[in-house]
């Protein structure tokens, strides 16, 4: 299970979900004036916007595990150091952050600050990033924080219709 909060220029989007490996995801997106649910089963995606009924998306991409993205970000991070609170802190190059889909191409020129939370057993329980991104001629702060819980305890992800 995971919850991710992204803040861009003071506007917040929250994504809650669960992943059942290798390719099943259930997600809820909540943002300013928006609420969307999504279920991805391999290459099949179902979407529900607001109170509308579930629909199968016609153009779907294969579900990818948030864990795979987390591991890729961890592997690509540079200068990682362990602080006194048990957190790994470092940087992620613009090239790697763009490749991982964390920022849009050309939106930033500075490395992203990243942090990985660890439990006592060394499991990664959180991921945070911070960057200044540019769009529409304006520079704004981007922060994203994701927490991971209930490992190996997520209920099954099944088709909603």
Order of alpha helices (4+ residues) and beta strands (2+ residues): beta-beta-beta-beta-beta-beta-alpha-beta-beta-alpha-beta-beta-beta
